[in-house]
Amino acid sequence: MRKIAITLRKKDDNMTFFMNQTYFLWLLPYFDIELVVPRGNHQYKDIVERNDLLLICGGNDINPFYYHQKNHPSNTTEDPLIETMDFALLQQFYHAHKPIIGICRGIQVINVFFKGTLFQDIPSISQVINHSHTHHQIKILDKTFLAKYFPHQSQVNSFHHQNIDNVSPLFHINAISEDGFIEGIENHQIIAVQWHPERMDKNYQETFIHMIIDFIDQNKTSDD
């Protein structure tokens, strides 16, 4: 069974690390799951070596310090321990040429780490769609890895108030919302989406899982 490392999150009580149960129930039938907690030395070599893929999951907002902006009043920034862990894991999996999946906050972490920027508050820019709690249409771009698994027009869920602004030059856009916001990015080693596939219907969840498995196997083949 393939092995997947998942980033834990921290509750506001400053006492509890956690992973949302929706991720666990979605992934457990298909993967051996390793939950990653922050380390003081920021070294995760053993995690990288024994896992086939890193999944950076949802969470609070990235500190805009990392993309050289002042904090918007709507932000709920992530705990610095989590922030540092996400960036360190991303760097170490990427340098080891192992595949990475980003979901919601995960796509934002990935884009910012590779020198992209974010819109800090979508409602301040556009109110065509309430991205914080709804379903909406996206367009999946042709000739992308995502397009091999999902139709050109798809409906996804939406639980975010931030979004990619400038895309890192390392990525291609693979999905755009009906109001023009970037909903997905990818390259040979990373696929990241703004929505939550683990909260979609069963068929969608299974299709996304098969995409992840194929992505792992493709990266293993390319390393051989």
C-alpha positions as CSV (number, residue, x, y, z in Angstrom):
1,M,0.0,0.0,0.0
2,R,1.3,3.5,-0.9
3,K,2.3,5.7,2.0
4,I,1.2,9.3,2.4
5,A,2.4,12.0,4.8
6,I,-0.2,14.5,5.9
7,T,0.3,17.8,7.8
8,L,-1.4,18.2,11.1
9,R,-3.0,21.5,12.2
10,K,-3.2,23.2,15.6
11,K,-6.3,24.4,17.5
12,D,-6.5,27.8,18.9
13,D,-6.4,26.4,22.4
14,N,-2.6,26.1,21.9
15,M,-2.8,22.5,23.2
16,T,-4.1,20.3,20.5
17,F,-2.8,19.1,17.1
18,F,-5.5,17.6,14.9
19,M,-6.4,16.4,11.4
20,N,-10.0,16.8,10.1
21,Q,-11.7,13.4,10.1
22,T,-12.9,14.0,6.5
23,Y,-9.3,13.6,5.2
24,F,-8.7,10.5,7.4
25,L,-11.9,8.7,6.2
26,W,-11.2,9.6,2.6
27,L,-7.6,8.4,2.5
28,L,-7.5,5.4,4.9
29,P,-8.8,2.8,2.5
30,Y,-6.1,3.6,-0.1
31,F,-3.0,4.7,1.9
32,D,-0.9,4.1,4.9
33,I,-1.2,7.5,6.6
34,E,1.6,9.2,8.6
35,L,0.5,12.3,10.5
36,V,3.3,14.9,10.7
37,V,3.8,17.2,13.7
38,P,6.2,20.2,13.8
39,R,9.8,19.5,14.7
40,G,12.1,22.0,16.3
41,N,15.0,21.3,13.9
42,H,12.7,21.5,10.8
43,Q,14.2,18.3,9.5
44,Y,11.9,15.6,8.1
45,K,14.3,13.4,6.1
46,D,12.9,10.2,7.6
47,I,9.3,11.3,6.8
48,V,10.3,12.0,3.2
49,E,12.2,8.7,2.8
50,R,9.3,6.4,4.0
51,N,6.4,8.2,2.3
52,D,5.4,8.2,-1.4
53,L,3.6,11.6,-1.3
54,L,3.1,14.7,0.8
55,L,-0.4,16.1,1.2
56,I,-0.6,19.7,2.5
57,C,-4.2,20.1,3.7
58,G,-6.4,23.0,4.6
59,G,-6.0,25.4,7.5
60,N,-5.8,29.0,8.5
61,D,-4.3,31.9,6.4
62,I,-0.7,32.2,5.5
63,N,1.1,35.1,7.1
64,P,1.4,37.7,4.3
65,F,4.9,38.5,5.5
66,Y,5.9,35.6,3.3
67,Y,4.8,37.3,0.2
68,H,5.7,40.9,1.2
69,Q,2.3,42.3,2.0
70,K,0.7,43.8,5.1
71,N,-1.9,41.8,7.0
72,H,-5.6,42.2,5.9
73,P,-8.0,42.5,8.9
74,S,-10.0,39.6,7.7
75,N,-7.1,37.1,8.1
76,T,-6.8,34.4,10.7
77,T,-3.2,33.5,10.4
78,E,-1.8,30.0,11.0
79,D,0.3,29.1,14.0
80,P,4.0,29.8,13.2
81,L,4.9,26.1,14.1
82,I,2.5,24.9,11.4
83,E,3.6,27.6,8.9
84,T,7.3,26.5,9.3
85,M,6.4,22.8,9.1
86,D,4.4,23.2,5.9
87,F,7.2,25.1,4.2
88,A,10.0,22.7,5.4
89,L,8.1,19.6,4.3
90,L,7.3,21.1,1.0
91,Q,10.9,22.0,0.4
92,Q,12.2,18.6,1.5
93,F,9.7,16.5,-0.5
94,Y,10.3,18.7,-3.6
95,H,14.1,18.4,-3.4
96,A,13.7,14.6,-3.0
97,H,11.6,14.6,-6.2
98,K,8.6,13.1,-4.5
99,P,5.0,14.1,-5.5
100,I,3.0,16.7,-3.5
101,I,-0.7,17.4,-3.4
102,G,-2.1,20.6,-2.0
103,I,-5.7,21.2,-0.9
104,C,-7.2,24.6,0.0
105,R,-4.6,26.2,2.2
106,G,-2.2,23.7,0.6
107,I,-2.4,25.4,-2.8
108,Q,-1.7,28.7,-1.2
109,V,1.3,27.4,0.8
110,I,2.7,25.9,-2.4
111,N,2.2,29.0,-4.5
112,V,3.7,31.3,-1.8
113,F,6.7,29.1,-1.2
114,F,7.6,29.2,-4.9
115,K,7.4,33.0,-5.0
116,G,3.7,33.5,-5.9
117,T,1.3,35.8,-4.2
118,L,-2.3,35.7,-2.9
119,F,-5.4,37.8,-2.8
120,Q,-5.9,38.2,0.9
121,D,-9.6,38.7,0.8
122,I,-11.8,37.8,-2.2
123,P,-14.9,39.7,-1.0
124,S,-12.8,42.9,-1.1
125,I,-12.2,42.2,-4.8
126,S,-15.2,40.5,-6.1
127,Q,-18.6,39.4,-4.7
128,V,-19.8,37.5,-7.8
129,I,-19.5,34.2,-5.9
130,N,-19.3,33.7,-2.1
131,H,-16.3,31.5,-2.1
132,S,-16.3,31.0,1.6
133,H,-19.2,28.6,1.7
134,T,-20.8,27.4,-1.6
135,H,-20.5,25.3,-4.7
136,H,-19.6,26.8,-8.0
137,Q,-18.5,25.9,-11.5
138,I,-14.9,25.7,-12.6
139,K,-13.3,25.2,-16.0
140,I,-10.5,22.6,-16.1
141,L,-7.9,23.5,-18.7
142,D,-7.1,21.2,-21.5
143,K,-3.8,19.2,-21.6
144,T,-3.4,19.2,-17.8
145,F,-3.0,16.2,-15.6
146,L,-6.3,17.2,-13.9
147,A,-8.1,17.1,-17.3
148,K,-7.4,13.4,-17.6
149,Y,-9.8,12.7,-14.8
150,F,-12.4,15.4,-14.7
151,P,-14.7,17.0,-17.3
152,H,-14.0,20.4,-18.8
153,Q,-16.8,21.9,-16.7
154,S,-17.0,20.7,-13.1
155,Q,-18.8,21.8,-10.0
156,V,-16.7,22.0,-6.8
157,N,-17.2,23.1,-3.2
158,S,-15.6,26.3,-1.8
159,F,-14.4,27.1,1.7
160,H,-11.9,29.9,1.3
161,H,-11.7,33.7,1.4
162,Q,-8.2,33.9,-0.1
163,N,-6.9,32.9,-3.5
164,I,-3.9,32.8,-5.8
165,D,-3.1,36.2,-7.3
166,N,0.2,35.9,-9.1
167,V,1.0,32.3,-10.0
168,S,4.6,31.1,-9.3
169,P,6.4,30.7,-12.6
170,L,7.0,27.0,-11.8
171,F,3.3,26.1,-12.4
172,H,0.7,25.9,-15.0
173,I,-2.9,26.8,-14.1
174,N,-5.2,23.8,-14.4
175,A,-8.5,25.2,-13.2
176,I,-10.3,28.5,-13.1
177,S,-13.6,29.5,-11.3
178,E,-16.5,30.9,-13.2
179,D,-15.7,34.3,-11.8
180,G,-12.1,34.2,-13.0
181,F,-10.1,33.1,-9.9
182,I,-7.4,30.5,-10.2
183,E,-8.6,27.2,-8.6
184,G,-5.8,24.8,-9.4
185,I,-2.1,24.7,-10.4
186,E,0.2,21.9,-11.3
187,N,3.6,20.8,-12.7
188,H,5.4,17.5,-13.1
189,Q,5.6,17.0,-9.3
190,I,2.8,19.0,-7.7
191,I,-1.0,19.1,-8.1
192,A,-2.9,21.6,-6.0
193,V,-6.5,22.6,-5.9
194,Q,-8.5,25.3,-4.0
195,W,-11.5,23.1,-3.3
196,H,-11.9,20.1,-1.0
197,P,-12.1,16.8,-2.9
198,E,-12.5,14.9,0.4
199,R,-15.8,16.6,1.0
200,M,-17.2,16.0,-2.5
201,D,-19.5,13.0,-3.4
202,K,-18.2,9.5,-3.3
203,N,-17.6,9.1,-7.0
204,Y,-15.6,12.4,-7.1
205,Q,-13.6,11.3,-4.0
206,E,-12.7,8.0,-5.6
207,T,-11.7,9.6,-8.9
208,F,-9.4,12.1,-7.1
209,I,-7.8,9.2,-5.2
210,H,-7.1,7.3,-8.4
211,M,-5.6,10.5,-9.8
212,I,-3.3,10.7,-6.8
213,I,-2.3,7.1,-7.1
214,D,-1.5,7.6,-10.8
215,F,0.5,10.7,-10.0
216,I,2.6,8.8,-7.4
217,D,3.2,6.0,-9.9
218,Q,4.1,8.5,-12.7
219,N,6.7,10.2,-10.5
220,K,8.1,6.8,-9.5
221,T,8.5,5.9,-13.1
222,S,10.2,9.1,-14.0
223,D,12.7,8.7,-11.3
224,D,13.7,5.2,-12.4
